[in-house]
Amino acid sequence: MRKLTGTLITAATWFLVLMFFFPIAWMVFTSLKTEGAAASIPPTIFTALSFDQYALVFDRGMGTYLLNSLTASLSSTAIVLLLAIPAAYGLSIRPIKRVQDVLFFFISTRFLPAAASILPVFFILKALGALDNITAIGLLYAAMNLPIAVWMMRSFFNEVPREIVEAAQIDGANLRTELIRVVLPILVPGIAAVALICFIFAWNEYFLATLLTTSIARTTPPFLASFVDGRGQFLAVLSAASTIAVLPVIIAGWVAQKQLVRGLAMGAVK
């Protein structure tokens, strides 16, 4: 009975994995079809495959949009980590007064929908001449992800044994040494998890990038939407562009998978 149960659980797990993986596999398969084969109903399984759609994607300038997305995502993630780590350190290992009020303030900034704040943001950027500016987009992404990063980093800092911090203080370590040389090496997995999540959120952001950019600073998500217009849906070339767009996130997740799993487990409720 135990063996049968294990087999059923394994089969169910593989079924769920395939269900989650199937849309991605179908997207990659569709990107290798012609537009006619991609739009056929019922779907065409046996058809000629080619990489022509990928050439069309880069002919439309996708490389520029990918570079904009990479610049905005990496810069915003770096800013978030530089601000979230000391903030979370002060809210955890060296807590301030009324720390719960501070935490609530951080998370309350996420209560307001982006659509409710877009007009003030638009007029501010317009007054500063920062519309369609990749630096402004990166700063907005950093502000968007900072509250989540602070909450996550605080949960990771709470996992650090206080004895290690106290031993460093007894040995004469100042605040900077205590944070950089004692605490942060322990939290590398947690930092990797926060960085990857912030990178994904920034990479996939659509609303702000659509309304605050036009051409110079436009990122990949609005570019993908351009394949659906009044002439119809260009499924094959859209699938090719989407396949290219998900590759950086997949590569980043694959490179940091060990640190990511450990980091996500660090903040788990035990």
LUMNUMAR-801879 format. One record per residue: residue number from 0; residue in three letters; y, x, z of N, C-alpha, C, O in turn. Coordinates in steps of 0.2 Angstrom, whole numbers. Layout:
N
- NUM; ALA; Y; X; Z; Y; X; Z; Y; X; Z; Y; X; Z
...
This chain:
270
- 0; MET; -6; 4; 0; 0; 0; 0; 6; 4; 0; 11; 3; -4
- 1; ARG; 6; 10; 4; 12; 14; 4; 13; 18; -2; 19; 18; -5
- 2; LYS; 7; 20; -6; 8; 23; -12; 11; 18; -18; 15; 20; -22
- 3; LEU; 9; 12; -17; 11; 6; -22; 19; 5; -21; 22; 5; -26
- 4; THR; 21; 5; -14; 28; 4; -13; 32; 10; -16; 37; 9; -19
- 5; GLY; 29; 16; -15; 33; 22; -17; 34; 22; -25; 39; 23; -28
- 6; THR; 28; 20; -28; 28; 19; -36; 33; 14; -38; 37; 15; -43
- 7; LEU; 34; 8; -35; 38; 3; -36; 45; 5; -35; 50; 4; -39
- 8; ILE; 47; 9; -30; 53; 11; -29; 55; 16; -34; 61; 16; -36
- 9; THR; 51; 21; -36; 52; 26; -41; 54; 22; -48; 58; 24; -51
- 10; ALA; 50; 17; -49; 51; 13; -56; 57; 10; -56; 61; 10; -61
- 11; ALA; 59; 7; -50; 66; 3; -49; 71; 8; -50; 76; 6; -53
- 12; THR; 71; 14; -47; 76; 19; -47; 77; 21; -55; 83; 22; -57
- 13; TRP; 71; 23; -58; 72; 25; -65; 75; 19; -69; 79; 20; -74
- 14; PHE; 73; 13; -68; 76; 7; -72; 84; 7; -71; 87; 6; -75
- 15; LEU; 86; 8; -64; 93; 8; -63; 97; 13; -66; 102; 13; -69
- 16; VAL; 94; 19; -66; 97; 25; -69; 97; 24; -77; 103; 26; -80
- 17; LEU; 92; 21; -80; 93; 20; -87; 98; 15; -89; 101; 15; -94
- 18; MET; 98; 10; -84; 103; 4; -86; 110; 7; -85; 114; 5; -89
- 19; PHE; 112; 12; -81; 118; 15; -80; 119; 20; -86; 125; 20; -89
- 20; PHE; 114; 23; -88; 115; 28; -94; 115; 25; -101; 118; 28; -105
- 21; PHE; 112; 19; -101; 111; 16; -108; 118; 15; -112; 119; 17; -117
- 22; PRO; 123; 13; -108; 130; 12; -112; 133; 18; -114; 136; 19; -120
- 23; ILE; 132; 24; -111; 134; 30; -113; 130; 33; -119; 133; 35; -124
- 24; ALA; 124; 32; -118; 119; 34; -124; 121; 30; -130; 121; 33; -136
- 25; TRP; 122; 23; -129; 124; 19; -135; 130; 21; -138; 131; 21; -144
- 26; MET; 135; 23; -134; 142; 25; -136; 141; 31; -141; 144; 32; -146
- 27; VAL; 137; 36; -138; 136; 42; -142; 133; 41; -148; 134; 44; -154
- 28; PHE; 128; 37; -148; 124; 35; -154; 129; 31; -159; 128; 33; -165
- 29; THR; 133; 27; -157; 137; 23; -161; 142; 28; -164; 145; 27; -170
- 30; SER; 144; 33; -161; 149; 38; -164; 147; 42; -170; 150; 45; -173
- 31; LEU; 140; 42; -171; 137; 45; -176; 136; 41; -182; 133; 43; -187
- 32; LYS; 137; 34; -182; 136; 30; -187; 143; 29; -191; 148; 32; -190
- 33; THR; 142; 26; -197; 148; 24; -201; 151; 18; -198; 148; 14; -194
- 34; GLU; 157; 16; -200; 160; 10; -197; 156; 4; -199; 156; -1; -195
- 35; GLY; 153; 3; -205; 150; -3; -207; 143; -3; -202; 142; -9; -200
- 36; ALA; 140; 2; -201; 134; 2; -197; 135; 0; -190; 132; -3; -187
- 37; ALA; 141; 3; -187; 143; 2; -181; 145; -5; -179; 144; -8; -174
- 38; ALA; 148; -9; -184; 150; -16; -183; 145; -21; -185; 146; -27; -185
- 39; SER; 139; -19; -188; 134; -23; -190; 131; -28; -184; 130; -25; -179
- 40; ILE; 129; -34; -186; 126; -38; -181; 120; -41; -185; 121; -45; -190
- 41; PRO; 114; -40; -182; 112; -37; -176; 113; -29; -177; 114; -27; -182
- 42; PRO; 114; -25; -171; 115; -18; -172; 110; -15; -176; 104; -16; -176
- 43; THR; 112; -10; -180; 108; -6; -184; 105; 0; -180; 109; 4; -177
- 44; ILE; 99; 1; -180; 95; 6; -176; 94; 12; -181; 96; 18; -179
- 45; PHE; 91; 11; -186; 89; 16; -191; 95; 16; -196; 95; 12; -201
- 46; THR; 99; 21; -196; 104; 22; -201; 106; 30; -201; 104; 34; -197
- 47; ALA; 109; 31; -207; 111; 38; -208; 117; 40; -202; 121; 36; -201
- 48; LEU; 116; 46; -200; 120; 49; -194; 124; 55; -197; 122; 59; -201
- 49; SER; 131; 55; -195; 135; 61; -197; 140; 62; -191; 141; 58; -187
- 50; PHE; 144; 67; -192; 149; 69; -187; 156; 68; -190; 161; 70; -188
- 51; ASP; 156; 64; -195; 162; 62; -199; 168; 59; -194; 174; 60; -195
- 52; GLN; 165; 55; -190; 170; 51; -185; 174; 56; -181; 179; 55; -179
- 53; TYR; 170; 61; -179; 173; 66; -174; 179; 70; -178; 184; 72; -175
- 54; ALA; 178; 71; -184; 183; 75; -188; 189; 70; -189; 195; 72; -189
- 55; LEU; 188; 63; -190; 193; 59; -190; 197; 58; -184; 203; 58; -184
- 56; VAL; 194; 59; -178; 197; 59; -172; 202; 64; -171; 208; 63; -169
- 57; PHE; 200; 70; -173; 205; 76; -172; 210; 76; -178; 215; 79; -177
- 58; ASP; 208; 73; -183; 214; 72; -188; 219; 68; -186; 225; 69; -188
- 59; ARG; 218; 63; -181; 223; 59; -179; 227; 62; -173; 231; 59; -169
- 60; GLY; 225; 68; -171; 229; 72; -166; 226; 71; -159; 230; 72; -154
- 61; MET; 220; 70; -158; 217; 69; -152; 218; 76; -147; 218; 75; -141
- 62; GLY; 218; 81; -150; 218; 88; -147; 225; 88; -142; 224; 90; -137
- 63; THR; 230; 85; -145; 236; 85; -141; 236; 80; -135; 238; 82; -130
- 64; TYR; 233; 75; -136; 232; 70; -131; 227; 73; -125; 228; 72; -119
- 65; LEU; 222; 76; -127; 218; 79; -122; 221; 84; -118; 220; 85; -112
- 66; LEU; 225; 88; -122; 229; 94; -118; 234; 90; -113; 235; 93; -108
- 67; ASN; 237; 85; -115; 242; 81; -111; 238; 79; -104; 240; 79; -99
- 68; SER; 232; 76; -106; 228; 73; -100; 226; 79; -96; 226; 78; -89
- 69; LEU; 224; 84; -98; 222; 90; -94; 227; 93; -90; 227; 94; -84
- 70; THR; 233; 93; -93; 239; 96; -90; 241; 92; -84; 242; 94; -78
- 71; ALA; 242; 85; -85; 244; 80; -80; 238; 80; -75; 240; 80; -69
- 72; SER; 232; 80; -76; 227; 79; -71; 226; 85; -67; 226; 85; -61
- 73; LEU; 226; 91; -70; 226; 97; -66; 232; 99; -62; 231; 100; -56
- 74; SER; 238; 98; -64; 244; 99; -61; 244; 94; -55; 246; 96; -49
- 75; SER; 243; 87; -56; 243; 82; -51; 238; 84; -45; 239; 83; -39
- 76; THR; 232; 86; -47; 227; 88; -42; 229; 94; -38; 227; 94; -32
- 77; ALA; 232; 99; -41; 234; 104; -37; 239; 102; -32; 239; 105; -27
- 78; ILE; 244; 98; -34; 249; 96; -30; 246; 92; -24; 248; 93; -18
- 79; VAL; 242; 88; -26; 239; 83; -21; 235; 88; -15; 236; 86; -9
- 80; LEU; 231; 93; -18; 228; 97; -13; 233; 101; -9; 232; 102; -3
- 81; LEU; 238; 104; -12; 243; 107; -8; 246; 103; -2; 248; 106; 3
- 82; LEU; 247; 97; -4; 250; 92; 1; 245; 89; 6; 247; 88; 12
- 83; ALA; 239; 87; 3; 235; 83; 7; 231; 88; 13; 230; 85; 18
- 84; ILE; 230; 94; 11; 226; 98; 16; 230; 99; 22; 228; 98; 28
- 85; PRO; 237; 101; 22; 240; 102; 28; 242; 96; 32; 242; 95; 38
- 86; ALA; 243; 90; 28; 244; 84; 31; 238; 81; 35; 239; 79; 40
- 87; ALA; 232; 82; 32; 226; 80; 35; 224; 84; 41; 222; 82; 46
- 88; TYR; 226; 91; 40; 225; 95; 46; 229; 93; 52; 227; 93; 58
- 89; GLY; 235; 91; 51; 240; 89; 56; 238; 82; 59; 239; 81; 65
- 90; LEU; 234; 78; 55; 232; 72; 57; 225; 72; 61; 223; 67; 63
- 91; SER; 222; 77; 60; 215; 78; 63; 214; 83; 68; 214; 82; 74
- 92; ILE; 214; 89; 66; 213; 95; 71; 219; 96; 76; 218; 98; 81
- 93; ARG; 225; 95; 73; 231; 95; 77; 235; 89; 77; 240; 89; 74
- 94; PRO; 232; 84; 80; 235; 77; 79; 242; 76; 81; 244; 79; 87
- 95; ILE; 246; 72; 78; 253; 71; 80; 253; 64; 84; 247; 61; 85
- 96; LYS; 258; 62; 87; 259; 56; 91; 258; 50; 86; 261; 51; 80
- 97; ARG; 255; 45; 88; 254; 39; 84; 251; 40; 77; 254; 38; 72
- 98; VAL; 246; 44; 77; 243; 46; 71; 240; 40; 67; 240; 40; 61
- 99; GLN; 238; 34; 71; 236; 29; 67; 241; 25; 63; 240; 23; 57
- 100; ASP; 247; 25; 65; 253; 23; 62; 254; 27; 55; 256; 24; 50
- 101; VAL; 254; 33; 56; 255; 38; 50; 250; 36; 45; 251; 36; 39
- 102; LEU; 243; 36; 47; 238; 34; 42; 239; 28; 39; 238; 27; 33
- 103; PHE; 241; 23; 43; 242; 16; 40; 248; 16; 35; 248; 13; 30
- 104; PHE; 253; 20; 36; 258; 21; 31; 256; 24; 25; 258; 22; 19
- 105; PHE; 252; 29; 25; 249; 32; 19; 245; 27; 15; 246; 27; 9
- 106; ILE; 241; 24; 18; 237; 19; 14; 240; 13; 12; 239; 10; 7
- 107; SER; 246; 11; 16; 250; 5; 14; 253; 6; 7; 255; 2; 4
- 108; THR; 255; 13; 5; 258; 14; -1; 253; 12; -7; 256; 12; -13
- 109; ARG; 247; 11; -5; 242; 9; -11; 242; 1; -11; 238; -1; -16
- 110; PHE; 245; -2; -6; 244; -10; -6; 248; -13; -12; 246; -18; -15
- 111; LEU; 254; -10; -14; 258; -12; -19; 255; -11; -26; 254; -5; -28
- 112; PRO; 254; -16; -30; 251; -15; -37; 256; -11; -41; 262; -11; -40
- 113; ALA; 253; -7; -45; 257; -3; -50; 262; -7; -54; 268; -5; -55
- 114; ALA; 260; -13; -56; 264; -17; -60; 271; -19; -56; 276; -20; -60
- 115; ALA; 270; -20; -50; 276; -22; -46; 281; -16; -45; 287; -18; -44
- 116; SER; 279; -10; -46; 284; -4; -45; 286; -1; -52; 290; 4; -52
- 117; ILE; 283; -4; -57; 284; 0; -64; 292; 0; -66; 294; 4; -69
- 118; LEU; 295; -6; -65; 302; -6; -67; 307; -1; -63; 310; 2; -67
- 119; PRO; 306; -1; -57; 310; 4; -53; 309; 11; -56; 313; 15; -57
- 120; VAL; 302; 12; -56; 300; 19; -59; 303; 21; -66; 305; 26; -67
- 121; PHE; 303; 15; -70; 305; 16; -77; 312; 18; -77; 315; 22; -80
- 122; PHE; 316; 14; -73; 324; 15; -73; 325; 22; -70; 330; 25; -72
- 123; ILE; 322; 24; -65; 323; 30; -62; 322; 36; -67; 326; 41; -67
- 124; LEU; 316; 36; -70; 314; 41; -75; 319; 41; -81; 321; 46; -84
- 125; LYS; 321; 35; -83; 326; 34; -88; 333; 38; -86; 336; 41; -90
- 126; ALA; 335; 36; -80; 341; 39; -78; 341; 47; -77; 346; 50; -78
- 127; LEU; 335; 49; -76; 334; 57; -75; 332; 60; -82; 331; 66; -82
- 128; GLY; 331; 56; -87; 329; 58; -94; 322; 61; -94; 321; 66; -97
- 129; ALA; 318; 58; -89; 311; 60; -89; 306; 56; -92; 300; 56; -90
- 130; LEU; 308; 51; -96; 303; 47; -99; 299; 51; -104; 302; 55; -107
- 131; ASP; 293; 49; -105; 289; 53; -110; 289; 61; -109; 290; 65; -113
- 132; ASN; 288; 62; -102; 288; 69; -99; 282; 70; -96; 280; 66; -91
- 133; ILE; 278; 75; -97; 272; 76; -94; 272; 79; -87; 268; 77; -83
- 134; THR; 278; 82; -85; 279; 84; -78; 280; 78; -74; 277; 77; -69
- 135; ALA; 284; 73; -76; 285; 67; -73; 278; 63; -72; 277; 60; -66
- 136; ILE; 274; 63; -77; 268; 59; -77; 263; 63; -71; 260; 59; -67
- 137; GLY; 263; 69; -71; 259; 73; -66; 262; 72; -59; 257; 71; -55
- 138; LEU; 268; 71; -58; 271; 70; -51; 269; 63; -49; 267; 61; -44
- 139; LEU; 269; 58; -54; 267; 51; -52; 260; 51; -51; 258; 47; -46
- 140; TYR; 256; 54; -54; 249; 54; -53; 247; 57; -46; 243; 55; -42
- 141; ALA; 251; 62; -44; 250; 66; -38; 252; 61; -32; 249; 60; -27
- 142; ALA; 258; 57; -33; 260; 52; -28; 254; 46; -28; 253; 44; -22
- 143; MET; 251; 45; -33; 246; 39; -33; 240; 41; -30; 237; 37; -26
- 144; ASN; 238; 48; -30; 232; 50; -27; 233; 53; -20; 228; 54; -17
- 145; LEU; 239; 55; -18; 240; 58; -12; 237; 54; -6; 234; 57; -1
- 146; PRO; 238; 47; -5; 236; 44; 1; 228; 44; 1; 226; 45; 7
- 147; ILE; 225; 43; -4; 217; 43; -4; 215; 50; -2; 210; 51; 2
- 148; ALA; 218; 55; -5; 216; 62; -3; 217; 64; 4; 213; 67; 7
- 149; VAL; 223; 61; 7; 224; 63; 14; 219; 59; 19; 216; 62; 23
- 150; TRP; 217; 53; 17; 212; 50; 21; 205; 53; 20; 201; 54; 25
- 151; MET; 203; 55; 14; 197; 59; 13; 197; 65; 17; 192; 67; 20
- 152; MET; 202; 69; 16; 202; 76; 19; 202; 75; 27; 199; 79; 30
- 153; ARG; 206; 70; 30; 205; 69; 37; 198; 68; 39; 196; 71; 44
- 154; SER; 194; 64; 35; 187; 63; 37; 183; 69; 37; 179; 70; 41
- 155; PHE; 185; 74; 33; 181; 80; 32; 184; 85; 38; 179; 88; 41
- 156; PHE; 190; 85; 39; 192; 89; 45; 189; 87; 52; 188; 91; 56
- 157; ASN; 188; 80; 52; 185; 78; 58; 178; 80; 59; 175; 80; 65
- 158; GLU; 175; 83; 54; 168; 85; 54; 168; 93; 57; 163; 95; 59
- 159; VAL; 174; 96; 57; 174; 103; 59; 173; 103; 67; 177; 100; 70
- 160; PRO; 168; 107; 69; 168; 108; 76; 174; 111; 80; 177; 116; 77
- 161; ARG; 176; 107; 85; 182; 110; 88; 181; 117; 91; 186; 120; 93
- 162; GLU; 175; 118; 93; 174; 125; 96; 176; 131; 92; 178; 136; 94
- 163; ILE; 175; 130; 85; 177; 135; 80; 184; 136; 80; 186; 142; 80
- 164; VAL; 188; 131; 80; 195; 131; 80; 198; 134; 87; 202; 138; 87
- 165; GLU; 195; 132; 92; 197; 135; 99; 195; 142; 99; 199; 146; 102
- 166; ALA; 189; 144; 97; 188; 151; 97; 193; 155; 93; 195; 161; 95
- 167; ALA; 195; 153; 87; 200; 156; 83; 207; 157; 87; 210; 162; 86
- 168; GLN; 208; 151; 90; 215; 151; 94; 214; 156; 100; 219; 160; 101
- 169; ILE; 209; 157; 103; 208; 162; 108; 208; 169; 106; 211; 173; 109
- 170; ASP; 206; 170; 100; 206; 177; 97; 213; 178; 94; 214; 184; 92
- 171; GLY; 218; 174; 95; 225; 175; 93; 227; 173; 86; 232; 175; 84
- 172; ALA; 222; 169; 83; 224; 167; 76; 230; 162; 76; 230; 157; 80
- 173; ASN; 235; 163; 72; 240; 158; 71; 238; 152; 67; 233; 152; 65
- 174; LEU; 243; 148; 66; 241; 142; 62; 239; 143; 55; 234; 140; 53
- 175; ARG; 242; 147; 52; 241; 149; 45; 234; 152; 45; 230; 150; 40
- 176; THR; 232; 157; 49; 226; 160; 49; 220; 155; 51; 215; 155; 48
- 177; GLU; 222; 151; 56; 217; 146; 58; 215; 141; 52; 209; 139; 51
- 178; LEU; 220; 139; 48; 219; 134; 43; 215; 138; 37; 210; 135; 34
- 179; ILE; 218; 143; 35; 216; 146; 28; 209; 150; 29; 205; 150; 25
- 180; ARG; 209; 154; 35; 203; 159; 35; 197; 156; 40; 192; 158; 39
- 181; VAL; 199; 151; 43; 193; 148; 48; 191; 141; 46; 185; 140; 45
- 182; VAL; 196; 136; 45; 194; 130; 43; 192; 128; 36; 187; 125; 34
- 183; LEU; 196; 131; 31; 196; 129; 24; 189; 131; 21; 186; 128; 17
- 184; PRO; 186; 138; 23; 180; 140; 20; 174; 135; 22; 169; 134; 19
- 185; ILE; 175; 131; 28; 170; 127; 30; 170; 120; 26; 165; 117; 25
- 186; LEU; 176; 119; 23; 178; 112; 20; 178; 113; 12; 180; 109; 9
- 187; VAL; 175; 119; 10; 175; 119; 2; 172; 114; -1; 174; 111; -6
- 188; PRO; 166; 111; 1; 163; 105; -2; 167; 99; -2; 168; 95; -7
- 189; GLY; 171; 98; 4; 175; 92; 4; 181; 93; 0; 183; 88; -3
- 190; ILE; 184; 99; -1; 189; 100; -5; 187; 99; -13; 191; 96; -17
- 191; ALA; 181; 101; -14; 179; 100; -21; 178; 93; -23; 180; 90; -28
- 192; ALA; 176; 89; -18; 175; 81; -19; 182; 78; -20; 182; 74; -24
- 193; VAL; 186; 80; -16; 193; 77; -16; 196; 79; -23; 199; 74; -26
- 194; ALA; 196; 85; -25; 199; 87; -31; 196; 84; -37; 199; 82; -42
- 195; LEU; 189; 83; -37; 186; 80; -43; 188; 72; -43; 189; 70; -49
- 196; ILE; 188; 69; -37; 190; 62; -37; 197; 61; -40; 199; 56; -44
- 197; CYS; 202; 65; -37; 209; 65; -40; 209; 66; -47; 213; 63; -51
- 198; PHE; 205; 71; -49; 205; 73; -56; 203; 67; -61; 206; 65; -66
- 199; ILE; 198; 64; -58; 195; 58; -62; 200; 52; -62; 201; 49; -68
- 200; PHE; 203; 51; -57; 208; 45; -56; 214; 47; -61; 216; 42; -65
- 201; ALA; 216; 53; -61; 222; 55; -65; 220; 55; -73; 224; 53; -77
- 202; TRP; 214; 57; -74; 212; 58; -81; 211; 51; -84; 212; 50; -90
- 203; ASN; 209; 46; -80; 207; 39; -83; 213; 34; -82; 213; 29; -84
- 204; GLU; 219; 37; -79; 225; 32; -78; 227; 30; -85; 229; 34; -89
- 205; TYR; 228; 23; -85; 230; 20; -92; 237; 17; -91; 241; 17; -96
- 206; PHE; 238; 13; -86; 244; 9; -85; 251; 13; -86; 255; 11; -90
- 207; LEU; 252; 18; -82; 258; 22; -81; 259; 26; -88; 264; 26; -91
- 208; ALA; 253; 29; -90; 253; 33; -96; 255; 28; -102; 259; 31; -107
- 209; THR; 254; 22; -103; 255; 18; -108; 263; 16; -108; 266; 16; -113
- 210; LEU; 265; 14; -102; 272; 12; -102; 277; 17; -101; 283; 16; -103
- 211; LEU; 276; 23; -99; 281; 28; -98; 280; 34; -103; 284; 39; -102
- 212; THR; 276; 33; -107; 276; 39; -113; 275; 35; -119; 273; 29; -120
- 213; THR; 277; 39; -125; 277; 36; -131; 273; 41; -136; 269; 39; -139
- 214; SER; 275; 47; -136; 272; 52; -141; 271; 59; -138; 265; 62; -138
- 215; ILE; 276; 62; -135; 276; 69; -133; 271; 70; -127; 267; 74; -127
- 216; ALA; 271; 65; -122; 267; 66; -116; 262; 61; -116; 259; 60; -110
- 217; ARG; 260; 57; -121; 255; 52; -121; 248; 55; -120; 247; 61; -122
- 218; THR; 244; 52; -115; 238; 55; -113; 232; 51; -117; 233; 47; -121
- 219; THR; 226; 53; -115; 220; 51; -119; 219; 43; -119; 218; 40; -124
- 220; PRO; 219; 40; -113; 218; 33; -112; 222; 29; -117; 219; 24; -120
- 221; PRO; 228; 29; -117; 232; 25; -122; 230; 27; -129; 231; 23; -134
- 222; PHE; 229; 33; -131; 226; 35; -137; 220; 32; -139; 219; 29; -145
- 223; LEU; 215; 31; -135; 209; 27; -136; 211; 20; -138; 207; 17; -142
- 224; ALA; 216; 17; -135; 217; 10; -136; 220; 9; -143; 220; 3; -146
- 225; SER; 223; 14; -146; 226; 14; -153; 221; 13; -158; 223; 11; -164
- 226; PHE; 214; 13; -157; 209; 12; -162; 208; 4; -162; 204; 2; -167
- 227; VAL; 211; 0; -158; 210; -7; -159; 217; -10; -161; 221; -10; -156
- 228; ASP; 217; -12; -167; 224; -15; -169; 223; -21; -173; 217; -24; -173
- 229; GLY; 228; -23; -177; 228; -29; -181; 223; -29; -186; 220; -34; -188
- 230; ARG; 220; -23; -188; 215; -23; -194; 208; -23; -191; 204; -24; -195
- 231; GLY; 208; -23; -184; 201; -24; -181; 199; -19; -177; 204; -15; -174
- 232; GLN; 193; -18; -175; 191; -13; -170; 187; -8; -174; 182; -9; -177
- 233; PHE; 189; -2; -173; 186; 4; -177; 181; 7; -172; 182; 12; -168
- 234; LEU; 175; 4; -171; 170; 5; -166; 167; 12; -167; 166; 16; -161
- 235; ALA; 166; 15; -173; 162; 21; -173; 167; 27; -171; 165; 31; -167
- 236; VAL; 173; 27; -174; 178; 32; -172; 180; 31; -165; 182; 36; -161
- 237; LEU; 181; 25; -162; 183; 24; -155; 177; 27; -151; 178; 30; -146
- 238; SER; 171; 26; -153; 165; 29; -149; 165; 36; -149; 164; 40; -144
- 239; ALA; 167; 39; -155; 168; 47; -155; 173; 49; -150; 172; 54; -147
- 240; ALA; 179; 46; -151; 185; 48; -146; 183; 47; -139; 185; 51; -135
- 241; SER; 179; 42; -137; 177; 40; -130; 172; 46; -128; 173; 48; -122
- 242; THR; 168; 47; -132; 163; 53; -131; 166; 59; -129; 165; 63; -124
- 243; ILE; 171; 61; -133; 175; 67; -132; 179; 67; -125; 180; 71; -121
- 244; ALA; 182; 61; -124; 186; 60; -118; 182; 60; -111; 185; 62; -106
- 245; VAL; 176; 58; -112; 172; 58; -105; 169; 65; -104; 167; 67; -99
- 246; LEU; 169; 70; -109; 166; 76; -108; 169; 80; -103; 165; 83; -99
- 247; PRO; 176; 81; -102; 178; 85; -97; 176; 83; -90; 175; 87; -86
- 248; VAL; 176; 76; -89; 174; 74; -82; 167; 75; -81; 165; 77; -75
- 249; ILE; 162; 74; -86; 155; 76; -85; 154; 83; -84; 150; 85; -79
- 250; ILE; 158; 87; -87; 157; 95; -86; 160; 97; -79; 156; 101; -76
- 251; ALA; 165; 94; -77; 168; 95; -71; 163; 93; -65; 162; 96; -60
- 252; GLY; 160; 87; -66; 155; 85; -61; 149; 89; -61; 146; 90; -56
- 253; TRP; 147; 91; -67; 141; 95; -67; 142; 102; -64; 137; 104; -60
- 254; VAL; 147; 105; -65; 149; 111; -62; 149; 111; -55; 147; 115; -51
- 255; ALA; 152; 105; -52; 154; 105; -45; 149; 100; -41; 150; 98; -36
- 256; GLN; 143; 99; -45; 138; 94; -42; 136; 96; -35; 135; 91; -31
- 257; LYS; 134; 102; -34; 132; 104; -27; 137; 103; -22; 136; 100; -17
- 258; GLN; 143; 105; -23; 148; 105; -19; 150; 97; -18; 152; 95; -12
- 259; LEU; 150; 94; -23; 152; 87; -23; 147; 83; -18; 150; 79; -14
- 260; VAL; 141; 84; -19; 136; 80; -15; 137; 82; -7; 137; 77; -3
- 261; ARG; 138; 88; -6; 139; 90; 1; 145; 88; 4; 146; 86; 9
- 262; GLY; 150; 88; -1; 157; 85; 1; 157; 78; 3; 160; 76; 8
- 263; LEU; 154; 74; -1; 154; 67; 0; 150; 65; 6; 151; 60; 9
- 264; ALA; 145; 69; 7; 141; 68; 13; 144; 70; 20; 143; 68; 25
- 265; MET; 149; 75; 19; 153; 77; 25; 156; 71; 29; 157; 71; 35
- 266; GLY; 159; 67; 25; 163; 62; 28; 159; 55; 29; 162; 50; 31
- 267; ALA; 153; 56; 29; 149; 50; 30; 149; 48; 37; 149; 52; 42
- 268; VAL; 148; 41; 38; 148; 39; 45; 141; 39; 48; 136; 37; 45
- 269; LYS; 140; 43; 53; 133; 45; 56; 131; 40; 61; 126; 40; 64
